[in-house]
Amino acid sequence: MSREADTVHTDQGSIARLQALIGQLRDNAKVRLHLQDGSTITGIVSVVPTVQNFVDAAGVEGVNGAVKLIDNDRPAWSATVTLDTIARVEHLDSVAYGTSQT
């Protein structure tokens, strides 16, 4: 059974945009996410996100995804950001392809 999401995407253009964002959110990259609402959030990508199947409140099945950010300077802090709320990814370090966390 699919999980629920506030918004899901079914058109190829939106899905391609989500997949392009995933390509910018590499494991261990320090990023500042510029969100659609004008706010920003900064952290380290803890796990490379994936596009997954979800169902919205109206029962429409589609895709979306989320990225989890952490901050080594604030061990108790983390944030999960839905991919479709991201307007732009700003890289704050040189991690382009990710590194192993193991």
Biopython code that builds the backbone (N, CA, C, O; Angstrom):
import numpy as np
from Bio.PDB.StructureBuilder import StructureBuilder

atoms = [
    (1, "MET", "N", (0.839, -1.187, 0.000)),
    (1, "MET", "CA", (0.000, 0.000, 0.000)),
    (1, "MET", "C", (0.877, 1.240, 0.000)),
    (1, "MET", "O", (1.893, 1.282, 0.693)),
    (2, "SER", "N", (0.503, 2.228, -0.753)),
    (2, "SER", "CA", (1.268, 3.463, -0.857)),
    (2, "SER", "C", (1.095, 4.314, 0.390)),
    (2, "SER", "O", (0.091, 4.209, 1.096)),
    (3, "ARG", "N", (2.078, 5.150, 0.649)),
    (3, "ARG", "CA", (1.992, 6.101, 1.749)),
    (3, "ARG", "C", (1.276, 7.354, 1.274)),
    (3, "ARG", "O", (1.154, 7.591, 0.072)),
    (4, "GLU", "N", (0.805, 8.153, 2.218)),
    (4, "GLU", "CA", (0.103, 9.388, 1.878)),
    (4, "GLU", "C", (1.076, 10.555, 1.793)),
    (4, "GLU", "O", (2.070, 10.604, 2.517)),
    (5, "ALA", "N", (0.777, 11.500, 0.894)),
    (5, "ALA", "CA", (1.554, 12.730, 0.743)),
    (5, "ALA", "C", (0.592, 13.875, 0.478)),
    (5, "ALA", "O", (-0.486, 13.677, -0.083)),
    (6, "ASP", "N", (0.990, 15.075, 0.884)),
    (6, "ASP", "CA", (0.147, 16.250, 0.630)),
    (6, "ASP", "C", (-0.046, 16.468, -0.857)),
    (6, "ASP", "O", (-1.149, 16.779, -1.305)),
    (7, "THR", "N", (1.023, 16.306, -1.627)),
    (7, "THR", "CA", (0.939, 16.464, -3.076)),
    (7, "THR", "C", (1.639, 15.301, -3.760)),
    (7, "THR", "O", (2.650, 14.789, -3.279)),
    (8, "VAL", "N", (1.083, 14.898, -4.886)),
    (8, "VAL", "CA", (1.702, 13.861, -5.710)),
    (8, "VAL", "C", (1.766, 14.375, -7.143)),
    (8, "VAL", "O", (1.015, 15.271, -7.530)),
    (9, "HIS", "N", (2.661, 13.801, -7.915)),
    (9, "HIS", "CA", (2.858, 14.252, -9.291)),
    (9, "HIS", "C", (2.730, 13.071, -10.233)),
    (9, "HIS", "O", (3.237, 11.981, -9.969)),
    (10, "THR", "N", (2.036, 13.314, -11.344)),
    (10, "THR", "CA", (1.827, 12.256, -12.330)),
    (10, "THR", "C", (2.342, 12.640, -13.714)),
    (10, "THR", "O", (2.526, 11.772, -14.567)),
    (11, "ASP", "N", (2.576, 13.936, -13.946)),
    (11, "ASP", "CA", (3.031, 14.352, -15.279)),
    (11, "ASP", "C", (4.548, 14.201, -15.392)),
    (11, "ASP", "O", (5.278, 14.389, -14.419)),
    (12, "GLN", "N", (5.003, 13.862, -16.582)),
    (12, "GLN", "CA", (6.416, 13.567, -16.815)),
    (12, "GLN", "C", (7.326, 14.761, -16.520)),
    (12, "GLN", "O", (8.454, 14.572, -16.064)),
    (13, "GLY", "N", (6.864, 15.969, -16.768)),
    (13, "GLY", "CA", (7.680, 17.148, -16.499)),
    (13, "GLY", "C", (7.990, 17.307, -15.018)),
    (13, "GLY", "O", (9.130, 17.577, -14.640)),
    (14, "SER", "N", (6.971, 17.139, -14.184)),
    (14, "SER", "CA", (7.168, 17.252, -12.736)),
    (14, "SER", "C", (8.037, 16.122, -12.208)),
    (14, "SER", "O", (8.891, 16.337, -11.348)),
    (15, "ILE", "N", (7.820, 14.927, -12.721)),
    (15, "ILE", "CA", (8.617, 13.777, -12.287)),
    (15, "ILE", "C", (10.081, 13.975, -12.686)),
    (15, "ILE", "O", (10.982, 13.660, -11.908)),
    (16, "ALA", "N", (10.319, 14.490, -13.880)),
    (16, "ALA", "CA", (11.689, 14.756, -14.329)),
    (16, "ALA", "C", (12.354, 15.807, -13.441)),
    (16, "ALA", "O", (13.545, 15.708, -13.147)),
    (17, "ARG", "N", (11.587, 16.814, -13.013)),
    (17, "ARG", "CA", (12.125, 17.846, -12.119)),
    (17, "ARG", "C", (12.524, 17.238, -10.782)),
    (17, "ARG", "O", (13.586, 17.560, -10.250)),
    (18, "LEU", "N", (11.683, 16.358, -10.232)),
    (18, "LEU", "CA", (12.013, 15.690, -8.970)),
    (18, "LEU", "C", (13.288, 14.869, -9.124)),
    (18, "LEU", "O", (14.157, 14.900, -8.252)),
    (19, "GLN", "N", (13.401, 14.144, -10.216)),
    (19, "GLN", "CA", (14.587, 13.320, -10.451)),
    (19, "GLN", "C", (15.839, 14.182, -10.618)),
    (19, "GLN", "O", (16.921, 13.791, -10.181)),
    (20, "ALA", "N", (15.700, 15.344, -11.242)),
    (20, "ALA", "CA", (16.838, 16.251, -11.385)),
    (20, "ALA", "C", (17.291, 16.773, -10.026)),
    (20, "ALA", "O", (18.489, 16.917, -9.784)),
    (21, "LEU", "N", (16.338, 17.058, -9.137)),
    (21, "LEU", "CA", (16.691, 17.499, -7.785)),
    (21, "LEU", "C", (17.471, 16.416, -7.054)),
    (21, "LEU", "O", (18.447, 16.706, -6.362)),
    (22, "ILE", "N", (17.041, 15.171, -7.209)),
    (22, "ILE", "CA", (17.736, 14.058, -6.558)),
    (22, "ILE", "C", (19.200, 14.034, -6.988)),
    (22, "ILE", "O", (20.082, 13.762, -6.173)),
    (23, "GLY", "N", (19.461, 14.316, -8.256)),
    (23, "GLY", "CA", (20.827, 14.350, -8.755)),
    (23, "GLY", "C", (21.687, 15.417, -8.098)),
    (23, "GLY", "O", (22.914, 15.321, -8.119)),
    (24, "GLN", "N", (21.057, 16.434, -7.515)),
    (24, "GLN", "CA", (21.783, 17.509, -6.834)),
    (24, "GLN", "C", (21.922, 17.272, -5.335)),
    (24, "GLN", "O", (22.654, 17.998, -4.662)),
    (25, "LEU", "N", (21.229, 16.268, -4.803)),
    (25, "LEU", "CA", (21.194, 16.027, -3.359)),
    (25, "LEU", "C", (21.978, 14.763, -3.028)),
    (25, "LEU", "O", (21.404, 13.728, -2.689)),
    (26, "ARG", "N", (23.298, 14.870, -3.134)),
    (26, "ARG", "CA", (24.160, 13.718, -2.925)),
    (26, "ARG", "C", (24.413, 13.477, -1.446)),
    (26, "ARG", "O", (24.370, 14.401, -0.633)),
    (27, "ASP", "N", (24.673, 12.239, -1.118)),
    (27, "ASP", "CA", (24.971, 11.799, 0.239)),
    (27, "ASP", "C", (26.102, 12.635, 0.841)),
    (27, "ASP", "O", (27.159, 12.782, 0.227)),
    (28, "ASN", "N", (25.887, 13.174, 2.020)),
    (28, "ASN", "CA", (26.855, 13.968, 2.787)),
    (28, "ASN", "C", (27.124, 15.363, 2.230)),
    (28, "ASN", "O", (28.028, 16.044, 2.715)),
    (29, "ALA", "N", (26.378, 15.805, 1.239)),
    (29, "ALA", "CA", (26.572, 17.150, 0.703)),
    (29, "ALA", "C", (25.976, 18.179, 1.655)),
    (29, "ALA", "O", (24.872, 17.991, 2.165)),
    (30, "LYS", "N", (26.705, 19.263, 1.894)),
    (30, "LYS", "CA", (26.163, 20.368, 2.680)),
    (30, "LYS", "C", (25.465, 21.305, 1.707)),
    (30, "LYS", "O", (26.078, 21.813, 0.769)),
    (31, "VAL", "N", (24.180, 21.526, 1.939)),
    (31, "VAL", "CA", (23.368, 22.297, 1.005)),
    (31, "VAL", "C", (22.510, 23.325, 1.727)),
    (31, "VAL", "O", (22.195, 23.185, 2.909)),
    (32, "ARG", "N", (22.147, 24.349, 0.991)),
    (32, "ARG", "CA", (21.103, 25.281, 1.425)),
    (32, "ARG", "C", (19.973, 25.101, 0.429)),
    (32, "ARG", "O", (20.150, 25.313, -0.771)),
    (33, "LEU", "N", (18.812, 24.710, 0.930)),
    (33, "LEU", "CA", (17.649, 24.522, 0.073)),
    (33, "LEU", "C", (16.832, 25.804, 0.075)),
    (33, "LEU", "O", (16.429, 26.295, 1.129)),
    (34, "HIS", "N", (16.594, 26.335, -1.104)),
    (34, "HIS", "CA", (15.730, 27.501, -1.274)),
    (34, "HIS", "C", (14.351, 26.946, -1.621)),
    (34, "HIS", "O", (14.171, 26.312, -2.660)),
    (35, "LEU", "N", (13.385, 27.191, -0.743)),
    (35, "LEU", "CA", (12.065, 26.594, -0.896)),
    (35, "LEU", "C", (11.125, 27.495, -1.688)),
    (35, "LEU", "O", (11.353, 28.696, -1.827)),
    (36, "GLN", "N", (10.071, 26.885, -2.199)),
    (36, "GLN", "CA", (9.081, 27.601, -3.017)),
    (36, "GLN", "C", (8.463, 28.782, -2.265)),
    (36, "GLN", "O", (8.093, 29.781, -2.882)),
    (37, "ASP", "N", (8.349, 28.674, -0.935)),
    (37, "ASP", "CA", (7.722, 29.745, -0.152)),
    (37, "ASP", "C", (8.682, 30.891, 0.172)),
    (37, "ASP", "O", (8.307, 31.833, 0.869)),
    (38, "GLY", "N", (9.925, 30.816, -0.333)),
    (38, "GLY", "CA", (10.902, 31.870, -0.108)),
    (38, "GLY", "C", (11.835, 31.626, 1.062)),
    (38, "GLY", "O", (12.818, 32.350, 1.218)),
    (39, "SER", "N", (11.561, 30.641, 1.880)),
    (39, "SER", "CA", (12.419, 30.340, 3.018)),
    (39, "SER", "C", (13.608, 29.479, 2.577)),
    (39, "SER", "O", (13.637, 28.961, 1.461)),
    (40, "THR", "N", (14.583, 29.338, 3.473)),
    (40, "THR", "CA", (15.730, 28.476, 3.210)),
    (40, "THR", "C", (15.953, 27.562, 4.403)),
    (40, "THR", "O", (15.530, 27.853, 5.521)),
    (41, "ILE", "N", (16.623, 26.457, 4.140)),
    (41, "ILE", "CA", (17.010, 25.534, 5.196)),
    (41, "ILE", "C", (18.363, 24.957, 4.814)),
    (41, "ILE", "O", (18.589, 24.590, 3.662)),
    (42, "THR", "N", (19.263, 24.881, 5.793)),
    (42, "THR", "CA", (20.627, 24.439, 5.543)),
    (42, "THR", "C", (20.920, 23.189, 6.353)),
    (42, "THR", "O", (20.537, 23.090, 7.518)),
    (43, "GLY", "N", (21.600, 22.235, 5.731)),
    (43, "GLY", "CA", (21.992, 21.026, 6.435)),
    (43, "GLY", "C", (22.801, 20.111, 5.541)),
    (43, "GLY", "O", (23.157, 20.467, 4.417)),
    (44, "ILE", "N", (23.084, 18.931, 6.056)),
    (44, "ILE", "CA", (23.837, 17.911, 5.341)),
    (44, "ILE", "C", (22.869, 16.813, 4.928)),
    (44, "ILE", "O", (22.090, 16.325, 5.746)),
    (45, "VAL", "N", (22.920, 16.426, 3.664)),
    (45, "VAL", "CA", (22.048, 15.363, 3.159)),
    (45, "VAL", "C", (22.462, 14.060, 3.834)),
    (45, "VAL", "O", (23.594, 13.606, 3.667)),
    (46, "SER", "N", (21.548, 13.457, 4.597)),
    (46, "SER", "CA", (21.903, 12.234, 5.326)),
    (46, "SER", "C", (21.725, 10.983, 4.482)),
    (46, "SER", "O", (22.453, 10.007, 4.668)),
    (47, "VAL", "N", (20.779, 10.994, 3.568)),
    (47, "VAL", "CA", (20.530, 9.862, 2.673)),
    (47, "VAL", "C", (20.051, 10.430, 1.341)),
    (47, "VAL", "O", (19.211, 11.330, 1.316)),
    (48, "VAL", "N", (20.576, 9.915, 0.242)),
    (48, "VAL", "CA", (20.121, 10.368, -1.073)),
    (48, "VAL", "C", (18.633, 10.055, -1.209)),
    (48, "VAL", "O", (18.231, 8.907, -1.021)),
    (49, "PRO", "N", (17.812, 11.049, -1.531)),
    (49, "PRO", "CA", (16.373, 10.794, -1.659)),
    (49, "PRO", "C", (16.051, 9.980, -2.907)),
    (49, "PRO", "O", (16.868, 9.864, -3.822)),
    (50, "THR", "N", (14.862, 9.427, -2.924)),
    (50, "THR", "CA", (14.360, 8.708, -4.095)),
    (50, "THR", "C", (12.940, 9.168, -4.374)),
    (50, "THR", "O", (12.250, 9.660, -3.481)),
    (51, "VAL", "N", (12.510, 9.006, -5.611)),
    (51, "VAL", "CA", (11.120, 9.250, -5.975)),
    (51, "VAL", "C", (10.346, 7.990, -5.613)),
    (51, "VAL", "O", (10.743, 6.884, -5.982)),
    (52, "GLN", "N", (9.239, 8.158, -4.890)),
    (52, "GLN", "CA", (8.447, 7.022, -4.429)),
    (52, "GLN", "C", (6.975, 7.245, -4.748)),
    (52, "GLN", "O", (6.548, 8.370, -5.007)),
    (53, "ASN", "N", (6.214, 6.174, -4.726)),
    (53, "ASN", "CA", (4.766, 6.257, -4.949)),
    (53, "ASN", "C", (4.054, 6.672, -3.673)),
    (53, "ASN", "O", (4.352, 6.179, -2.585)),
    (54, "PHE", "N", (3.111, 7.586, -3.831)),
    (54, "PHE", "CA", (2.288, 8.071, -2.732)),
    (54, "PHE", "C", (0.861, 8.211, -3.223)),
    (54, "PHE", "O", (0.595, 8.134, -4.423)),
    (55, "VAL", "N", (-0.062, 8.418, -2.281)),
    (55, "VAL", "CA", (-1.460, 8.718, -2.581)),
    (55, "VAL", "C", (-1.796, 10.018, -1.861)),
    (55, "VAL", "O", (-1.455, 10.183, -0.689)),
    (56, "ASP", "N", (-2.468, 10.951, -2.557)),
    (56, "ASP", "CA", (-2.859, 12.199, -1.900)),
    (56, "ASP", "C", (-4.211, 12.038, -1.217)),
    (56, "ASP", "O", (-4.808, 10.962, -1.262)),
    (57, "ALA", "N", (-4.694, 13.105, -0.584)),
    (57, "ALA", "CA", (-5.947, 13.055, 0.174)),
    (57, "ALA", "C", (-7.147, 12.718, -0.697)),
    (57, "ALA", "O", (-8.141, 12.190, -0.199)),
    (58, "ALA", "N", (-7.069, 13.015, -1.997)),
    (58, "ALA", "CA", (-8.167, 12.715, -2.921)),
    (58, "ALA", "C", (-8.087, 11.297, -3.479)),
    (58, "ALA", "O", (-8.938, 10.884, -4.265)),
    (59, "GLY", "N", (-7.059, 10.555, -3.067)),
    (59, "GLY", "CA", (-6.910, 9.184, -3.545)),
    (59, "GLY", "C", (-6.144, 9.045, -4.847)),
    (59, "GLY", "O", (-6.081, 7.957, -5.419)),
    (60, "VAL", "N", (-5.556, 10.148, -5.322)),
    (60, "VAL", "CA", (-4.770, 10.112, -6.562)),
    (60, "VAL", "C", (-3.390, 9.540, -6.252)),
    (60, "VAL", "O", (-2.710, 9.992, -5.331)),
    (61, "GLU", "N", (-2.987, 8.537, -7.034)),
    (61, "GLU", "CA", (-1.663, 7.960, -6.856)),
    (61, "GLU", "C", (-0.679, 8.659, -7.778)),
    (61, "GLU", "O", (-0.966, 8.886, -8.953)),
    (62, "GLY", "N", (0.470, 8.995, -7.240)),
    (62, "GLY", "CA", (1.519, 9.654, -8.011)),
    (62, "GLY", "C", (2.832, 9.530, -7.277)),
    (62, "GLY", "O", (2.984, 8.675, -6.404)),
    (63, "VAL", "N", (3.776, 10.372, -7.622)),
    (63, "VAL", "CA", (5.092, 10.284, -7.004)),
    (63, "VAL", "C", (5.473, 11.592, -6.334)),
    (63, "VAL", "O", (4.974, 12.663, -6.680)),
    (64, "ASN", "N", (6.355, 11.476, -5.383)),
    (64, "ASN", "CA", (6.991, 12.587, -4.711)),
    (64, "ASN", "C", (8.194, 11.993, -3.999)),
    (64, "ASN", "O", (8.509, 10.819, -4.192)),
    (65, "GLY", "N", (8.849, 12.761, -3.207)),
    (65, "GLY", "CA", (9.999, 12.278, -2.460)),
    (65, "GLY", "C", (10.353, 13.282, -1.391)),
    (65, "GLY", "O", (9.769, 14.363, -1.320)),
    (66, "ALA", "N", (11.315, 12.920, -0.557)),
    (66, "ALA", "CA", (11.742, 13.804, 0.519)),
    (66, "ALA", "C", (13.230, 13.601, 0.757)),
    (66, "ALA", "O", (13.778, 12.529, 0.502)),
    (67, "VAL", "N", (13.869, 14.647, 1.248)),
    (67, "VAL", "CA", (15.274, 14.574, 1.619)),
    (67, "VAL", "C", (15.381, 14.878, 3.105)),
    (67, "VAL", "O", (14.729, 15.789, 3.614)),
    (68, "LYS", "N", (16.212, 14.105, 3.794)),
    (68, "LYS", "CA", (16.452, 14.331, 5.219)),
    (68, "LYS", "C", (17.781, 15.041, 5.377)),
    (68, "LYS", "O", (18.808, 14.602, 4.859)),
    (69, "LEU", "N", (17.741, 16.157, 6.110)),
    (69, "LEU", "CA", (18.939, 16.923, 6.407)),
    (69, "LEU", "C", (19.297, 16.770, 7.869)),
    (69, "LEU", "O", (18.420, 16.679, 8.728)),
    (70, "ILE", "N", (20.598, 16.741, 8.150)),
    (70, "ILE", "CA", (21.101, 16.728, 9.517)),
    (70, "ILE", "C", (22.124, 17.841, 9.644)),
    (70, "ILE", "O", (22.501, 18.464, 8.652)),
    (71, "ASP", "N", (22.578, 18.091, 10.876)),
    (71, "ASP", "CA", (23.604, 19.101, 11.118)),
    (71, "ASP", "C", (24.508, 18.575, 12.219)),
    (71, "ASP", "O", (24.059, 18.370, 13.346)),
    (72, "ASN", "N", (25.780, 18.356, 11.901)),
    (72, "ASN", "CA", (26.712, 17.808, 12.887)),
    (72, "ASN", "C", (26.908, 18.727, 14.080)),
    (72, "ASN", "O", (27.265, 18.260, 15.161)),
    (73, "ASP", "N", (26.682, 20.023, 13.907)),
    (73, "ASP", "CA", (26.818, 20.969, 15.010)),
    (73, "ASP", "C", (25.586, 20.987, 15.911)),
    (73, "ASP", "O", (25.630, 21.527, 17.017)),
    (74, "ARG", "N", (24.485, 20.396, 15.439)),
    (74, "ARG", "CA", (23.243, 20.298, 16.226)),
    (74, "ARG", "C", (22.764, 18.848, 16.154)),
    (74, "ARG", "O", (21.842, 18.546, 15.396)),
    (75, "PRO", "N", (23.372, 17.946, 16.928)),
    (75, "PRO", "CA", (23.076, 16.513, 16.795)),
    (75, "PRO", "C", (21.605, 16.140, 16.967)),
    (75, "PRO", "O", (21.159, 15.151, 16.386)),
    (76, "ALA", "N", (20.854, 16.891, 17.734)),
    (76, "ALA", "CA", (19.446, 16.552, 17.963)),
    (76, "ALA", "C", (18.539, 17.064, 16.847)),
    (76, "ALA", "O", (17.352, 16.736, 16.821)),
    (77, "TRP", "N", (19.080, 17.865, 15.922)),
    (77, "TRP", "CA", (18.279, 18.486, 14.870)),
    (77, "TRP", "C", (18.295, 17.656, 13.599)),
    (77, "TRP", "O", (19.323, 17.099, 13.214)),
    (78, "SER", "N", (17.150, 17.583, 12.961)),
    (78, "SER", "CA", (17.055, 17.054, 11.600)),
    (78, "SER", "C", (15.814, 17.667, 10.968)),
    (78, "SER", "O", (14.924, 18.160, 11.661)),
    (79, "ALA", "N", (15.770, 17.627, 9.650)),
    (79, "ALA", "CA", (14.615, 18.157, 8.931)),
    (79, "ALA", "C", (14.353, 17.275, 7.724)),
    (79, "ALA", "O", (15.286, 16.814, 7.066)),
    (80, "THR", "N", (13.088, 17.045, 7.439)),
    (80, "THR", "CA", (12.689, 16.313, 6.246)),
    (80, "THR", "C", (11.957, 17.294, 5.339)),
    (80, "THR", "O", (10.974, 17.914, 5.745)),
    (81, "VAL", "N", (12.444, 17.428, 4.108)),
    (81, "VAL", "CA", (11.903, 18.401, 3.165)),
    (81, "VAL", "C", (11.357, 17.657, 1.952)),
    (81, "VAL", "O", (12.071, 16.873, 1.326)),
    (82, "THR", "N", (10.099, 17.901, 1.624)),
    (82, "THR", "CA", (9.488, 17.284, 0.452)),
    (82, "THR", "C", (10.113, 17.881, -0.806)),
    (82, "THR", "O", (10.255, 19.098, -0.920)),
    (83, "LEU", "N", (10.482, 17.021, -1.742)),
    (83, "LEU", "CA", (11.206, 17.468, -2.935)),
    (83, "LEU", "C", (10.462, 18.538, -3.725)),
    (83, "LEU", "O", (11.086, 19.467, -4.238)),
    (84, "ASP", "N", (9.144, 18.423, -3.830)),
    (84, "ASP", "CA", (8.420, 19.391, -4.663)),
    (84, "ASP", "C", (8.306, 20.774, -4.033)),
    (84, "ASP", "O", (7.789, 21.695, -4.666)),
    (85, "THR", "N", (8.783, 20.938, -2.791)),
    (85, "THR", "CA", (8.792, 22.260, -2.167)),
    (85, "THR", "C", (10.114, 22.984, -2.402)),
    (85, "THR", "O", (10.258, 24.147, -2.024)),
    (86, "ILE", "N", (11.084, 22.308, -3.025)),
    (86, "ILE", "CA", (12.407, 22.888, -3.258)),
    (86, "ILE", "C", (12.416, 23.653, -4.581)),
    (86, "ILE", "O", (12.088, 23.105, -5.633)),
    (87, "ALA", "N", (12.798, 24.928, -4.506)),
    (87, "ALA", "CA", (12.927, 25.746, -5.712)),
    (87, "ALA", "C", (14.331, 25.637, -6.296)),
    (87, "ALA", "O", (14.510, 25.610, -7.513)),
    (88, "ARG", "N", (15.333, 25.573, -5.399)),
    (88, "ARG", "CA", (16.720, 25.572, -5.861)),
    (88, "ARG", "C", (17.617, 24.967, -4.795)),
    (88, "ARG", "O", (17.361, 25.116, -3.600)),
    (89, "VAL", "N", (18.673, 24.281, -5.229)),
    (89, "VAL", "CA", (19.671, 23.705, -4.332)),
    (89, "VAL", "C", (20.958, 24.501, -4.479)),
    (89, "VAL", "O", (21.477, 24.659, -5.584)),
    (90, "GLU", "N", (21.471, 25.003, -3.355)),
    (90, "GLU", "CA", (22.752, 25.708, -3.339)),
    (90, "GLU", "C", (23.755, 24.829, -2.604)),
    (90, "GLU", "O", (23.531, 24.465, -1.449)),
    (91, "HIS", "N", (24.855, 24.487, -3.261)),
    (91, "HIS", "CA", (25.881, 23.647, -2.632)),
    (91, "HIS", "C", (26.838, 24.517, -1.833)),
    (91, "HIS", "O", (27.319, 25.541, -2.318)),
    (92, "LEU", "N", (27.108, 24.096, -0.599)),
    (92, "LEU", "CA", (27.983, 24.856, 0.290)),
    (92, "LEU", "C", (29.328, 24.171, 0.492)),
    (92, "LEU", "O", (30.156, 24.651, 1.266)),
    (93, "ASP", "N", (29.552, 23.065, -0.189)),
    (93, "ASP", "CA", (30.832, 22.370, -0.138)),
    (93, "ASP", "C", (31.105, 21.735, -1.491)),
    (93, "ASP", "O", (30.390, 21.991, -2.460)),
    (94, "SER", "N", (32.129, 20.915, -1.556)),
    (94, "SER", "CA", (32.536, 20.352, -2.841)),
    (94, "SER", "C", (31.980, 18.965, -3.103)),
    (94, "SER", "O", (32.366, 18.335, -4.087)),
    (95, "VAL", "N", (31.077, 18.461, -2.249)),
    (95, "VAL", "CA", (30.528, 17.124, -2.464)),
    (95, "VAL", "C", (29.572, 17.179, -3.647)),
    (95, "VAL", "O", (28.491, 17.762, -3.561)),
    (96, "ALA", "N", (29.981, 16.568, -4.744)),
    (96, "ALA", "CA", (29.145, 16.558, -5.941)),
    (96, "ALA", "C", (28.533, 15.192, -6.181)),
    (96, "ALA", "O", (27.421, 15.093, -6.698)),
    (97, "TYR", "N", (29.235, 14.153, -5.816)),
    (97, "TYR", "CA", (28.756, 12.803, -6.091)),
    (97, "TYR", "C", (28.534, 11.987, -4.833)),
    (97, "TYR", "O", (28.165, 10.816, -4.923)),
    (98, "GLY", "N", (28.748, 12.568, -3.670)),
    (98, "GLY", "CA", (28.492, 11.870, -2.423)),
    (98, "GLY", "C", (29.670, 11.041, -1.969)),
    (98, "GLY", "O", (30.577, 10.720, -2.736)),
    (99, "THR", "N", (29.623, 10.707, -0.696)),
    (99, "THR", "CA", (30.630, 9.845, -0.104)),
    (99, "THR", "C", (29.938, 8.859, 0.796)),
    (99, "THR", "O", (28.814, 9.092, 1.241)),
    (100, "SER", "N", (30.586, 7.788, 1.060)),
    (100, "SER", "CA", (30.007, 6.760, 1.915)),
    (100, "SER", "C", (29.963, 7.230, 3.357)),
    (100, "SER", "O", (30.890, 7.882, 3.836)),
    (101, "GLN", "N", (28.886, 6.896, 4.043)),
    (101, "GLN", "CA", (28.793, 7.208, 5.467)),
    (101, "GLN", "C", (29.285, 6.052, 6.316)),
    (101, "GLN", "O", (29.296, 6.151, 7.543)),
    (102, "THR", "N", (29.693, 4.957, 5.688)),
    (102, "THR", "CA", (30.153, 3.798, 6.459)),
    (102, "THR", "C", (31.634, 3.833, 6.676)),
    (102, "THR", "O", (32.187, 2.932, 7.307)),
]
sb = StructureBuilder()
sb.init_structure("model")
sb.init_model(0)
sb.init_chain("A")
sb.init_seg("    ")
for serial, (resi, resn, name, xyz) in enumerate(atoms, 1):
    if name == "N":
        sb.init_residue(resn, " ", resi, " ")
    sb.init_atom(name, np.array(xyz, "f"), 0.0, 1.0, " ", f" {name:<3s}", serial, name[0])
structure = sb.get_structure()
